[in-house]
Every structure is written in structure tokens, then in C-alpha cells.
Amino acid sequence: MQPPPPVHSALDLIGNTPLIELRRTDTGRCQLFLKLECQNPGGSIKDRPALRMIAEAERTGRLQPGGTIIEGTAGNTGLGLALIARHKGYRMVVVMPDKMAKEKALHLRALGADIVPSRSDVGKGHPDYYSDLAARLERETPGSLYINQFANPANVAAHETETGPEILAQMDHRIDAFVAGAGTGGTITGVGRALRRVNPDVALILADPVGSVLAPLVTEGTMPEAVGSWAVEGIGEDYVPPILELDLVTEAISVTDAEAFASARALLAEEGILVGSSTGTLLAAALRWCHRQTRPQRIVTLACDTGNKYLNRMFDEGWMREEGYVEGPERGDLGDLVARRHDDGLAVTVPGDAPLATACSRLRDMGGKPIPVLSNDDALLGVIDAPTALQAVRSGRRGTPCAQVARPGHGLDVRADRADLERTVRRHGYAVVTDNGGLVGVVTDLDLLRDAERTPCETYR
């Protein structure tokens, strides 16, 4: 195979992404192909419209040299815009909802973007909603342009003239269905137009998070009275974006967060492909559609972005348990409240002979959650919490073995009464759950809060 020639800029690497058939995944009678948009230089499919929208703004004179680009985004469009802005000498301001993965914010800042957080608990029309806030910043910032991907025709054009034709060429024009999500609607609208020009019968399947209004609009034809919430990033909406052509959509499939996360994790385990949460939604919908088919079909969906931004979320078994997306085995004791169990290999601990500096690092990683200290034979020696570590550091003991710094844990046997656990947590901020003296894990007030959120109110009456 002849390797591609050198390119002159990262921007030259946008587009022409590979397509892979998923051979290790159960797709029923169908062939399912995944277009690896995660291999764009910014890590997502959003590099494509970002490049086109900036080029169009330059062509029409709406963006002048040295100007400021403003965008409201779940992160990936911002990353694409920031990458291009860095190359072209523009200032980049990203208005980003506060629920998004912190890795996206870190990536944006590393590219030189300024981040303005917005609220994810309010709807369009509220001054703190991310697109409303971005529009206000444009009015207040001289020489700026709110790129407005949700109403920008160049967003659709990027997919209609590039992504769609690439898919057709790679599939030798033999494609029966295309599965995509919709945040702005640019992808499914643009690719859908391109595919339909060649094959008017191609099915366009909208994969939508449960809670979004888009799937109910397609399925039932009416706007839901209430908008839900979802954890998947980058797709789903509480209104219909101006560039989204819902009349192109053949069918909509709603996917829960838990199913999306499970599908993304399964793709990594089965195919070795690391993708983000929105890809999990698309994959879950595509597989559901595949298994309904009674004859062979050829389906294409997208790896929208890379999963390296989600490693400490949906790829972290402890986080998945803490958030209730996966359940550990129920034993009917206090251990059911421990998301990161030691016997499952999920608990964060520190050896007794490790220096205190190691415990300090792990305390930071765990957001201050107390760290159990274990001997070489796994016996519980005590606990180091943030106040204990702070006092020891101020005493010049960063190199002292953890066993000499640890304080006795506020321990409870796994078979103890829950009321005793709650009293211990209220008094000390945490409790160490043990089983015959061995560590099960740590329970904090946040663990009790998460459990309460998942438990019917009647339980506490």
C-alpha cells in the first residue's frame, strides 16, 4: 500500500476518513459500516463544518483578519473551530454547557480558546442557554462573529458536498441505510441530501437520546410537552434547529444513556475502536435497526468523535456504577452502596509503605474522597482523608509512609444497619465498609445522595 504524501497543515487532514466494516459485532443479516470521523485532526466530525463555516465567513467578509469567532457548542465544534482559528490567527471564544466532559475544555484551552460556561439546566430563550449567550457575546464584542452552526448553511454544505460523496464512493454507491444523530442537524441533512440524490429509497435513521424532542417529533408528529435530560454529549435537542430537515428522516430511534454507553464500551471490547458517547447512541440505534431486517442490508453510521475525552466517565466502571448506568451484583448489605468495591478492583487505595505524596495525588484524583491504606497482605491499616493529609504536609511529612499518617477509619461491617452507616457518614463525612476486617470500600455523603436519587421517595416515608 502506497502511503499518502506529506501535507502542509493539519487542516489538510480534515475529511477523507476511513470506513470499516464491523465484523466482530452481531449485526444480524446486515453489514454495518462505521466511518471513522474520529480520525479528523480535531478528533471529530465537526472539523468538517468548522472548516467550511470559517471559509464561507471569510469569503463573504463577515470574518476579518484578527477577528474573534464565537460559538455555542457541546465541545467538538469548538475544537474544530479553535484548531482552524489557531492556524488562521483568529481569537476563539467557546460557550459550552457545564455538563460537558472536562477533557474537552482542557483541549480547547490548550488550543488557545477562551471558554465561557453556560447552564445545561435551562432551555432555548433563557439568557444563560448556550446559543443565546453566544449571540449576546457577539453583540458585546467588537469585530466578532457568532458562527451559529445551528442556522449556518455552510454546516449542511460540508456534509452534502464532502461527507456524503465520500460515503457513496467508499460504499461503491451500494447503501441501504444511513444512521446519524442530530445536534445541529447538519450531518443528517447534508449526508441525507447527497445519498438521496443517488438513491431516493435510502433509509435515513435518526438516532436520538431519550429526552430529546426530535425522535418524538418524527415518530408522533408532535412536540413533547416536557423536555427530558440526557448525559450523551453533542446530539439531541430541545427544539428543531433551523438547518435540520426532519422531513428527510425515514425513522427515529430513541436510545437511553445507559444503552449508548454500553454500545460504545462494547465497540471498544469487540472491535478495538475507541469512540465517544454520541457514537454509542448511533451504534445502538443502528444495531436495533439491523436486527429488525429480514433481508441483507448495507448500513453506514459514524464514529462521531474519539473516546479519549470520556475515559474517566463512560469507560470508568466505577463512574458508571456511581451514576447508576451499570449495577453491581446486589448482596442486600451495605456493600450495595459502594460503587468502587475493592473486591471488584475498582477501589482507589494506597500501600502503607508508599509516601504520603502518593496519597495526596490519589486524593486529588478522587476529588477528596478518603483513601484506604492497605498493608502488603491487603489488611486495612486506616484511612487518609484530606484534612489528615493537609495537616501532615504542613508538618513536613510528605515523604512519611502512609501507614504512619493514616487515621483509624470510621469502619462498619458490611452487615451493619443502614441507619448506623448514615449516622457515621453524617458525623464524619464518610464510612469505611468492611467484611470480616477486609476492605469493601468507602461510602460518602455523595454515595448516599446518588442512592437516594435512584430510590423511590416512598422508601423514605
Summary of the structure (lengths in Angstrom):
residues: 461
radius of gyration: 25.0
end to end distance: 68.7
largest distance: 74.3
contacts: 1589
relative contact order: 0.10
helix: 42%
strand: 18%
